[in-house]
Amino acid sequence: MVRTVDPEKRAAKRRAILDAAAGCFARDGFEKTSTADICRAAGISSGSLFHYFPSKRAVFVGIFEADTADNEELLATAVDMADPWEGVLAVVERMTVAIVLPGVVRLILEAAAQAARDPEFNELIRSNDDRMRVGLADLIERGARTGRFSPMLSPVDAGNWVVALVDALLSRASLDPDLDVEHEQAVLRQLLTRILGPSE
């Protein structure tokens, strides 16, 4: 009798491994994290780990491939919103809420370091960034076309600057552990209002 694999259970197990590994990479960095560390954190054997991922690098890459899928879902949801301004705010909130999650900023910094020495991984990170900027530009263009926005920049430039402002906030959070995130998020919203000029 052939044993069938439940796709949902497999996907859930894979995601659980990635979540556990993300904590390891955030705490110890890519180089110092071992597959044994990941197995202990995920509560699995090495055989189980290699059933899902052929190497430690594959696990690390998998974390950001999952991020790609999450971003695609986020942008699709934002595009379906009747109000483009609410769509932009939903994207920005999702991007910035990660700042307060344990280890997220450290994981982002580790990804930047890994991208500097791994061209293939760098391309994945760049692709994620490009898709986010294009998705935001599309939202802003729709808002401008319908009169919801009076942007001070072109939709492409405005989308680029929205991502740049979020990146700046992430950078500040990495340097200042006492950063008042709620205050900075409020400031970011004020800046977005200036850039996009949403109508009342």
N, C-alpha and C positions, 0 to 999 in steps of 0.2 A: 504494500500500500504506500503510495507516494504521499509524503507529508506536505501539506499545503502551508504556505506562509501568509499570515494575515498582514496585508500591506499597511494597515493603520497601526498595528502593534509594532511592526518593524520600524515605521517612521517615528513612532513615539520613543522607542528604544534608542534609535539613532540620535534623536534630539536630546534625550536624557544624557547620553554620552557627551554630546557637544556642550551641553550646559555645565556638566561636571568638569570637562576639560577647560572650558573658558575660565573657571575659577582658578584652576591650576596655573594656566598661562598668565593670568592677571597677577597672581601672587608671586610666582617664581620666574616668570619669563619663559620664552620659547626654549632657549638653550638649556636651562636648568630643569625644565619639566621633563620627566621620563614617561614612557608608556606605563610603567608600573605605578607612577603617581596618578595617572589618569584612571587606571583600573581600580585603584583603591578608592578614589573619589567617586567613581561611578558604581562601585560595588559589583564589579564584574571580573572575570578571568581574562588573561591575556588572549586566550583563544577567542573569547567573545568579542574583544575589542577588534582583533584582526579580521573577524568575520564581517565587520562593518567598515573598517578603515585599514588600508594596507600599511600605513606608517603614521608616525607622530605628525609629520607635516600634513598628511591628508586630513587628520583631525583638525589641525589648526586652520587649514584652508576651508574645511567644512563649516566651521563657525561663521566665516564671512560669506560663504555661499548661501547659508541659511539667512544671513542678513540681506542678501540680494533678494531672496524670495519674499522676506518680510517687507522690504521696501517697495517691491512691485505691488504687493497687496495693499500697502498703505497708500500709494499713489493712485491705484485703481479706486479705492474707497473715496479719496479726496476728489477725484475727477467726477465721481457720481453725485457729489453733494450739489445741491441746488445753488448754493452761495459759494463762489470761488474764494472769497475772503475766509470763510469758515474752513474751506479746503486747505488753504495755505496755512492757517493757524493749526489745523490738525496735524499737518506734516511737521511743522516746526515744533509743536508740543511733543510729538513722538520722538523727534530727534534730540530734544534737549532734556526730556525727562530721564534719559539714560544717565545723565550726569550724576544724579543722586543715587544711582544703583551701585552697590559695592563692587569695586574692581573694574567698572566699565571704562573709566578714564585710563586706568593702567593698561587695560587690554588694548585700547585704541593706540596708546603709545607703543606698545609692543608690536602691534600690527604695522605701524609706521617704520619701526626699526627693521622688521622682517621684510617689508616691501623694498627697503633700500638694498637688500642683498639677494632678493629673489625676484627676478624679472617677471616670471609668470604670476606670482602672487601680486606683484605691483600692478599688473594689468587688471587683475580682478578688482583691486581697490579702486583703481582709476575708473573702471567700468561702472562700479557702484556709484561713484561720485558723479560721473557723467549722467547716469540715468536719473539721479535725483535732481540735478540741475535742469535737465531737459523737462522732467515732469513738472517742476515748479514753473518753468518758463511757459509751458503749455497752459497751466492754471492761470497764470498772470495774463497771458494773451487773451484767454477767454474772458477774464474779468474786465480787461481793457475794452474788448470788443463789445461787451454788453453794457459798458458804462459804469460797472461796479468799481473799477479802479481808474485812477488818473495817475499812472506811474510816472515818476520823474526820470526813469530810465527805460530803455527798451525792455521787452519781456525777457530776452535772453540775458541782458546785463543784470536785470533785477533778480532773476533766478540765481545767477552766479553769486550775487551779493547776499542773498538770503542764506545760501550754503556757507559763504565765507563768514558771515556773522555767527552762525551756529558753530563753525569750526573755531572761531576766536573765543567763544564762550567755553568750549571744550578745552582749549589751550589754557585759558585762565584757571579753569577748575583743576587742571593738572599741576599748576604752579602754586595755587592757593587753596589748601585743604579747608580753610575757614570761609571760603567764598559764600556769600549770601545768594544762593542759587535763585530763590524766589524773586529777590530784588532784581537780579540780572535778567531773569526771564521777563519781568515787567518792562525793564529798559529795552530789551530786544523787541518786545511788542510795540513799544513807542517808535522805535526805529523803523520797523516794518510799516507802521502807519504812515510815517513820513515818506518812505520809499514808494509805497504802492498807492497811497492816497485813496483809501476805500471810501465810497460815498455812504452817507447815513441812510 
